[in-house]
Amino acid sequence: MSQILNLSEHTTDEELQRLTTLLLFHLVERCGGQVQFKLEDAQRVRSSLTTKMVQMQVGDEVRIRIIDRLPELQ
């Protein structure tokens, strides 16, 4: 049975760091062993996340999506 978690509410900083590392390794592997980006790109994405929400669906698969935060949650 799948469960949808709001990462900002249901995970600790340690869990989020571990999950982020695993996701990054998975992404690099799927992209042929290399992912390149500039520091400015990463900073731009990070700043845009202040208006977004990260959701994770956990079940037989793990699905992560980034959606616009509802106006009342901003």
Phi, psi and omega in degrees: 000131181280153178223134179261126181244140171269112186301328182289342182251333191249003181232150174276167177300322180295315178297318180295321178295317179296316179296318179299317178297315179298318179295321179296315177300317179297315180298314180298316179298317181289338181265021177085018174092004180208135173228130180240141173202159178268155179302323179297323178297314181296319179293322179296316179296316181299318180291328179289339180290348178293338178254012182234170178230138179259126177243146177232128176258121183247126178193223174296333175238159172249124178239133179237136177219151178246122183235161176293135178289138177298142183307324181287348178262358182274000000 
